[in-house]
Amino acid sequence: NFKLSEKQATAILEMRLQRLTGLERKKIEEEYRELIKKISELKAILDSRALRMQIIKDETTELARKYGDERRTEIQDAVEELSVEDLIAEEDMVITISHQGYVKRLSTSAYRRQQRGGRGVRGIQTKDDDFAEHVFIASTHEYILFFSNKGRCYWVKVHEIPTGGKLAKGKPIVNLCQIGKDEVITGFCRVRDFSEDKFVVMATRKGIVKKTPLEAFSHPRKAGVNAMTINGSDDELIEAAITDGSYEIVLATREGMAIRFPEDKIRPMGRTAYGVKGITLGKNDYVIGMVAVSRESTLLVVTENGYGKRTSINDYRITNRGGKGVINVKTSDRNGKVVAIKEVLDNDELILITKKGIANRQAVKQLRVLGRNTQGVRLITLDKGDCLTDVARVAKEE
């Protein structure tokens, strides 16, 4: 400890502050001199073009010396912008639509395969006044063209359809597209791109058919567009399919009749056209489905009481459009009326759906090919009061 008087302490402090002040003053003076020098140099540069050019030359030479080696990065093509589909895994989904317009999607893997004739498992939860009416397969990277009974078309991307478990009811389809108050979805097509060489073939309950270029539907609108003019309150659009113009068309009726004719018998028409007669119907009969066939295959016909059969397409003779057709399946008391017709191949699988929401998945090869004018075999065992409403084909890669 040092004992300093107040005067001594003050003298020491004052001496140090003086030194600090002197150092700070010296620093400021040096900075001032440097700035004056810098200003003088910059003025000289501004006043002399030759000096400016020399500086640019010197700096460019130095840059070349430092960075004049070969390029280390590789220039590639520009990366395309990512779409929503690029971020979503492509997967086949089972799309289910109920009678009251509820829709959902579920992976095909959720439906395990069963033996033909089994009872199936719960596939959709329905109310007493609602039931599963349509089921079909589509990829998460595709569009679904929904066609209404009034002849209008709506666009929805599959990945936009809400997912739901087997027991989920789904969401109202009006949340996805602006369908009218009196409209219900009756037909649908899966589309990946709107090719110029493709067509949409449509059929109505009263047997009218129409063909329109797919390109006419290439501009999605939330409110939909007219796809076909429906004539009369007792007719409605019931089915639509994508073709290339060279397919064969098969129309099937509820009373068990069917007609096969070349697609080229239907001339291409605009979206608002009416169409032409595809089949002459018997009394109280109506069309329940249409198939567009492009190859040697078999047709699957299913009836409301859970029966069905496979028949070679060759068993249906080709006739002129507008005829009465031939017997497709016997609509006996055992079978009931026809509810659906599909084109199937040996490696395909089926998903059957009932009015009470029971789903059954089975292999097509379990069904042997039968004659056209036969009753078929049991596909699913139904509970009392239940009935088959639709079937979806799960196509396998060939």
C-alpha positions as CSV (number, residue, x, y, z in Angstrom):
1,N,0.0,0.0,0.0
2,F,1.2,3.4,-1.0
3,K,0.2,6.4,1.2
4,L,-0.2,9.4,-1.2
5,S,-1.5,12.7,-0.4
6,E,-4.4,14.2,-2.3
7,K,-2.0,16.5,-4.2
8,Q,0.3,13.7,-5.1
9,A,-2.5,11.5,-6.4
10,T,-4.0,14.4,-8.4
11,A,-0.5,15.2,-9.9
12,I,-0.1,11.6,-11.1
13,L,-3.6,11.5,-12.6
14,E,-3.1,14.8,-14.4
15,M,0.2,13.6,-15.8
16,R,-1.4,10.5,-17.3
17,L,-4.3,12.3,-18.8
18,Q,-1.9,14.8,-20.5
19,R,0.0,11.9,-22.0
20,L,-3.2,10.2,-23.2
21,T,-4.4,13.5,-24.7
22,G,-1.1,13.9,-26.4
23,L,-1.3,10.4,-27.9
24,E,-4.9,10.9,-29.1
25,R,-4.0,14.2,-30.7
26,K,-1.0,12.7,-32.5
27,K,-3.3,9.9,-33.9
28,I,-5.8,12.3,-35.2
29,E,-3.1,14.4,-36.9
30,E,-1.7,11.3,-38.6
31,E,-5.2,10.3,-39.9
32,Y,-5.6,13.9,-41.2
33,R,-2.4,13.8,-43.1
34,E,-3.2,10.4,-44.6
35,L,-6.7,11.7,-45.7
36,I,-5.1,14.8,-47.3
37,K,-2.7,12.5,-49.2
38,K,-5.5,10.2,-50.3
39,I,-7.6,13.1,-51.5
40,S,-4.6,14.4,-53.5
41,E,-4.1,10.9,-55.1
42,L,-7.8,10.6,-56.0
43,K,-7.9,14.0,-57.6
44,A,-4.8,13.2,-59.6
45,I,-6.6,10.0,-60.9
46,L,-9.7,12.0,-61.8
47,D,-7.7,14.6,-63.6
48,S,-5.6,12.1,-65.7
49,R,-7.2,9.6,-68.2
50,A,-3.8,8.0,-68.7
51,L,-3.5,7.3,-65.0
52,R,-7.0,5.8,-64.9
53,M,-6.3,3.5,-67.8
54,Q,-3.0,2.4,-66.1
55,I,-4.8,1.6,-62.9
56,I,-7.5,-0.5,-64.8
57,K,-4.7,-2.3,-66.6
58,D,-2.8,-3.1,-63.4
59,E,-5.9,-4.3,-61.6
60,T,-7.0,-6.5,-64.5
61,T,-3.5,-8.0,-64.8
62,E,-3.6,-8.8,-61.0
63,L,-7.1,-10.4,-61.3
64,A,-5.8,-12.6,-64.2
65,R,-2.8,-13.6,-62.2
66,K,-5.0,-14.6,-59.2
67,Y,-8.0,-16.2,-60.9
68,G,-6.9,-17.0,-64.4
69,D,-6.8,-20.8,-63.9
70,E,-9.4,-23.2,-65.5
71,R,-13.0,-23.1,-64.3
72,R,-13.5,-25.3,-61.3
73,T,-17.4,-25.3,-61.4
74,E,-19.4,-27.1,-64.2
75,I,-22.1,-25.3,-66.1
76,Q,-25.1,-27.5,-66.6
77,D,-28.5,-27.1,-68.1
78,A,-30.9,-25.0,-66.0
79,V,-32.8,-26.9,-63.4
80,E,-36.5,-27.1,-64.1
81,E,-38.9,-25.7,-61.6
82,L,-40.3,-28.3,-59.2
83,S,-44.0,-28.9,-59.4
84,V,-46.2,-30.2,-56.6
85,E,-46.2,-33.7,-58.2
86,D,-42.4,-33.7,-58.0
87,L,-42.7,-33.7,-54.2
88,I,-45.3,-36.4,-54.0
89,A,-44.5,-40.1,-54.4
90,E,-46.4,-41.6,-57.3
91,E,-48.7,-44.3,-56.1
92,D,-52.0,-45.9,-57.2
93,M,-54.9,-45.0,-55.1
94,V,-58.4,-46.4,-54.6
95,I,-60.9,-43.5,-55.1
96,T,-64.3,-44.1,-53.6
97,I,-67.4,-41.9,-54.2
98,S,-70.6,-42.3,-52.2
99,H,-74.1,-41.8,-53.4
100,Q,-74.3,-38.5,-51.6
101,G,-71.1,-37.2,-53.1
102,Y,-68.4,-37.9,-50.5
103,V,-65.0,-38.8,-51.9
104,K,-61.8,-40.1,-50.5
105,R,-58.6,-41.9,-51.6
106,L,-56.8,-44.8,-50.0
107,S,-53.7,-46.7,-51.1
108,T,-54.4,-49.9,-52.9
109,S,-52.1,-51.7,-50.4
110,A,-54.8,-51.1,-47.7
111,Y,-57.0,-53.7,-49.4
112,R,-55.5,-57.2,-48.9
113,R,-56.3,-59.9,-51.5
114,Q,-58.9,-62.4,-50.6
115,Q,-60.3,-65.6,-52.2
116,R,-63.2,-65.3,-54.6
117,G,-66.6,-65.6,-52.8
118,G,-65.4,-64.2,-49.5
119,R,-67.3,-61.6,-47.5
120,G,-64.7,-58.8,-47.7
121,V,-63.9,-56.1,-45.2
122,R,-65.3,-52.7,-44.3
123,G,-64.1,-50.3,-47.0
124,I,-66.1,-47.2,-46.3
125,Q,-68.3,-45.9,-43.5
126,T,-71.7,-44.9,-44.7
127,K,-74.9,-43.6,-43.2
128,D,-78.3,-45.3,-43.6
129,D,-79.2,-43.0,-46.4
130,D,-75.8,-43.1,-48.1
131,F,-73.8,-45.9,-49.8
132,A,-70.6,-46.5,-51.7
133,E,-71.5,-46.0,-55.4
134,H,-68.3,-45.7,-57.4
135,V,-64.8,-47.1,-57.0
136,F,-61.8,-46.7,-59.3
137,I,-58.0,-46.6,-59.4
138,A,-55.9,-43.6,-60.3
139,S,-52.3,-42.4,-59.7
140,T,-51.3,-39.5,-57.4
141,H,-49.7,-37.8,-60.4
142,E,-52.8,-37.8,-62.6
143,Y,-55.8,-35.6,-63.2
144,I,-59.3,-37.0,-62.7
145,L,-61.9,-35.7,-65.1
146,F,-65.2,-36.0,-63.2
147,F,-68.3,-36.1,-65.4
148,S,-71.7,-35.2,-63.9
149,N,-75.1,-36.6,-64.8
150,K,-75.9,-33.2,-66.4
151,G,-73.0,-33.6,-68.9
152,R,-70.5,-31.3,-67.3
153,C,-66.8,-32.0,-66.7
154,Y,-64.7,-31.0,-63.7
155,W,-60.9,-31.3,-63.1
156,V,-59.3,-32.6,-59.8
157,K,-55.8,-33.7,-59.2
158,V,-55.7,-37.1,-57.4
159,H,-53.3,-35.8,-54.7
160,E,-55.9,-33.1,-53.9
161,I,-58.5,-35.7,-52.9
162,P,-58.4,-36.1,-49.1
163,T,-57.0,-39.3,-47.8
164,G,-58.9,-41.4,-45.3
165,G,-58.9,-44.8,-43.6
166,K,-61.1,-47.6,-44.6
167,L,-63.8,-46.5,-42.2
168,A,-63.6,-42.8,-43.2
169,K,-66.6,-41.3,-45.0
170,G,-64.5,-38.9,-47.0
171,K,-65.1,-35.2,-47.8
172,P,-67.9,-33.7,-49.9
173,I,-66.8,-33.5,-53.5
174,V,-68.3,-30.0,-53.7
175,N,-65.2,-29.0,-51.7
176,L,-63.0,-29.9,-54.6
177,C,-65.0,-28.7,-57.6
178,Q,-68.0,-26.4,-58.0
179,I,-70.7,-28.9,-59.1
180,G,-74.2,-27.7,-59.4
181,K,-76.9,-28.3,-56.8
182,D,-78.7,-31.0,-58.9
183,E,-75.5,-32.6,-60.2
184,V,-73.9,-35.9,-59.2
185,I,-70.7,-37.5,-60.4
186,T,-71.4,-40.4,-62.7
187,G,-68.3,-40.8,-64.9
188,F,-64.6,-40.3,-64.5
189,C,-61.4,-40.6,-66.5
190,R,-57.8,-40.7,-65.3
191,V,-55.6,-38.4,-67.4
192,R,-51.8,-37.7,-67.2
193,D,-51.5,-35.4,-70.2
194,F,-54.0,-34.0,-72.7
195,S,-52.6,-35.4,-75.9
196,E,-53.9,-34.1,-79.2
197,D,-54.4,-37.6,-80.6
198,K,-56.7,-38.8,-77.7
199,F,-60.5,-38.7,-77.4
200,V,-63.1,-38.8,-74.6
201,V,-66.0,-41.2,-75.4
202,M,-69.1,-40.6,-73.3
203,A,-72.3,-42.6,-73.0
204,T,-75.7,-41.8,-71.5
205,R,-78.3,-43.8,-69.7
206,K,-80.5,-43.9,-72.8
207,G,-77.8,-45.2,-75.0
208,I,-76.5,-42.1,-76.6
209,V,-72.7,-42.0,-77.3
210,K,-70.4,-39.1,-78.2
211,K,-66.7,-38.6,-79.0
212,T,-64.8,-35.3,-78.3
213,P,-61.0,-34.6,-78.6
214,L,-59.3,-34.8,-75.2
215,E,-57.6,-31.5,-76.1
216,A,-60.9,-29.8,-75.7
217,F,-60.6,-30.5,-71.9
218,S,-57.1,-29.2,-71.5
219,H,-57.9,-26.0,-69.8
220,P,-59.1,-26.7,-66.2
221,R,-61.8,-24.5,-64.8
222,K,-62.9,-24.7,-61.2
223,A,-66.5,-24.2,-62.3
224,G,-66.3,-26.9,-64.9
225,V,-67.2,-27.0,-68.6
226,N,-70.0,-28.5,-70.8
227,A,-68.9,-31.9,-72.0
228,M,-72.1,-33.1,-73.6
229,T,-75.6,-31.8,-74.2
230,I,-78.2,-34.1,-72.4
231,N,-81.6,-34.3,-74.2
232,G,-84.5,-34.7,-71.8
233,S,-84.9,-34.9,-68.0
234,D,-85.0,-38.7,-68.2
235,D,-81.5,-39.1,-69.6
236,E,-78.1,-38.5,-68.0
237,L,-74.4,-39.1,-68.7
238,I,-73.3,-42.4,-67.0
239,E,-69.8,-43.2,-68.3
240,A,-66.7,-41.7,-70.0
241,A,-63.4,-43.3,-71.3
242,I,-60.2,-42.2,-72.9
243,T,-59.4,-43.6,-76.4
244,D,-57.0,-43.1,-79.3
245,G,-59.7,-43.2,-82.0
246,S,-59.3,-46.8,-82.9
247,Y,-60.9,-48.6,-80.0
248,E,-64.0,-50.7,-79.9
249,I,-66.9,-49.6,-77.7
250,V,-69.0,-52.0,-75.6
251,L,-72.2,-50.7,-74.0
252,A,-73.9,-52.9,-71.3
253,T,-77.4,-52.6,-70.0
254,R,-79.0,-53.3,-66.6
255,E,-81.2,-56.1,-68.1
256,G,-78.2,-58.0,-69.4
257,M,-77.7,-56.9,-73.0
258,A,-74.5,-55.6,-74.6
259,I,-73.4,-54.2,-78.0
260,R,-69.9,-54.0,-79.5
261,F,-69.1,-51.6,-82.4
262,P,-66.0,-49.8,-83.7
263,E,-65.2,-46.4,-82.3
264,D,-64.8,-44.9,-85.7
265,K,-68.5,-45.2,-86.2
266,I,-68.7,-42.1,-83.9
267,R,-67.5,-39.0,-85.5
268,P,-65.6,-36.4,-83.3
269,M,-67.9,-33.6,-82.0
270,G,-67.5,-30.4,-80.0
271,R,-68.1,-30.2,-76.3
272,T,-71.6,-28.9,-76.6
273,A,-72.9,-31.5,-79.2
274,Y,-75.6,-34.0,-78.4
275,G,-74.2,-37.3,-79.7
276,V,-75.6,-40.3,-81.7
277,K,-77.4,-43.5,-80.8
278,G,-75.2,-46.3,-79.5
279,I,-77.8,-49.0,-78.7
280,T,-81.5,-49.5,-79.0
281,L,-82.9,-50.3,-75.6
282,G,-85.7,-52.6,-74.6
283,K,-88.6,-51.5,-72.5
284,N,-87.6,-50.3,-69.0
285,D,-83.9,-51.1,-69.8
286,Y,-81.0,-48.6,-69.6
287,V,-77.3,-48.5,-70.0
288,I,-75.2,-49.1,-66.8
289,G,-71.7,-49.0,-68.2
290,M,-69.4,-48.6,-71.2
291,V,-66.0,-50.2,-71.9
292,A,-63.5,-49.0,-74.5
293,V,-61.5,-52.0,-75.7
294,S,-58.2,-51.8,-77.6
295,R,-56.9,-55.4,-77.6
296,E,-57.6,-59.1,-77.1
297,S,-59.0,-59.2,-73.6
298,T,-61.9,-60.3,-71.5
299,L,-64.9,-58.5,-70.1
300,L,-66.0,-58.8,-66.5
301,V,-69.7,-58.4,-65.8
302,V,-70.9,-58.1,-62.2
303,T,-74.5,-58.2,-60.9
304,E,-76.1,-56.7,-57.8
305,N,-76.4,-60.0,-55.9
306,G,-72.6,-60.5,-55.9
307,Y,-72.2,-62.7,-59.0
308,G,-70.1,-62.2,-62.1
309,K,-68.2,-63.7,-65.0
310,R,-65.4,-63.2,-67.4
311,T,-66.1,-63.6,-71.1
312,S,-63.7,-63.2,-74.1
313,I,-64.3,-60.0,-76.1
314,N,-64.5,-62.2,-79.2
315,D,-67.8,-63.7,-77.9
316,Y,-69.4,-60.3,-78.6
317,R,-69.7,-60.0,-82.3
318,I,-69.0,-56.6,-83.9
319,T,-72.2,-54.9,-85.1
320,N,-73.3,-51.5,-86.3
321,R,-73.8,-48.7,-83.8
322,G,-77.5,-48.4,-82.8
323,G,-78.4,-52.1,-82.8
324,K,-80.1,-54.0,-79.9
325,G,-77.0,-56.0,-79.1
326,V,-76.7,-59.5,-77.7
327,I,-77.2,-61.2,-74.3
328,N,-74.4,-60.3,-72.0
329,V,-75.4,-62.2,-68.9
330,K,-78.5,-63.9,-67.6
331,T,-80.3,-61.6,-65.1
332,S,-81.9,-64.3,-63.1
333,D,-83.3,-64.1,-59.6
334,R,-80.0,-65.5,-58.4
335,N,-77.9,-62.9,-60.2
336,G,-80.1,-59.8,-60.0
337,K,-79.5,-56.9,-62.4
338,V,-76.2,-55.9,-64.0
339,V,-74.3,-53.1,-62.1
340,A,-71.0,-52.9,-63.8
341,I,-68.8,-54.0,-66.8
342,K,-65.0,-53.8,-66.9
343,E,-62.2,-54.8,-69.3
344,V,-59.8,-57.1,-67.3
345,L,-56.6,-59.1,-68.0
346,D,-55.3,-62.2,-66.3
347,N,-52.7,-60.3,-64.1
348,D,-55.2,-57.7,-62.9
349,E,-57.0,-57.6,-59.6
350,L,-60.4,-56.4,-58.7
351,I,-61.8,-54.4,-55.8
352,L,-65.5,-55.0,-55.3
353,I,-67.6,-52.5,-53.3
354,T,-71.0,-53.0,-51.8
355,K,-73.9,-50.7,-50.8
356,K,-73.0,-51.0,-47.1
357,G,-69.3,-50.2,-47.8
358,I,-67.8,-53.7,-47.7
359,A,-64.7,-54.0,-50.0
360,N,-63.3,-57.2,-51.4
361,R,-60.0,-57.5,-53.3
362,Q,-59.3,-60.6,-55.4
363,A,-57.3,-61.7,-58.4
364,V,-58.8,-61.8,-61.8
365,K,-57.1,-65.1,-62.6
366,Q,-59.4,-66.8,-60.0
367,L,-62.2,-66.3,-62.5
368,R,-62.2,-68.7,-65.4
369,V,-63.5,-67.5,-68.7
370,L,-67.1,-68.4,-69.3
371,G,-69.5,-68.2,-72.3
372,R,-71.4,-65.0,-73.0
373,N,-74.9,-66.3,-72.3
374,T,-74.2,-67.8,-68.8
375,Q,-75.0,-66.8,-65.2
376,G,-71.5,-66.6,-63.8
377,V,-70.1,-67.5,-60.3
378,R,-70.2,-65.9,-56.9
379,L,-67.7,-63.1,-56.4
380,I,-68.6,-62.0,-52.9
381,T,-70.9,-63.2,-50.2
382,L,-73.3,-60.4,-49.2
383,D,-74.9,-59.8,-45.9
384,K,-78.7,-59.6,-45.8
385,G,-80.0,-56.4,-47.3
386,D,-76.6,-55.6,-49.0
387,C,-75.8,-55.5,-52.7
388,L,-72.9,-55.0,-55.0
389,T,-72.7,-51.4,-56.4
390,D,-69.4,-51.2,-58.4
391,V,-66.0,-52.8,-59.1
392,A,-62.6,-51.3,-59.8
393,R,-59.8,-52.9,-61.9
394,V,-56.3,-52.8,-60.4
395,A,-54.2,-53.1,-63.5
396,K,-50.7,-54.7,-63.2
397,E,-47.7,-53.7,-65.3
398,E,-47.4,-55.9,-68.3
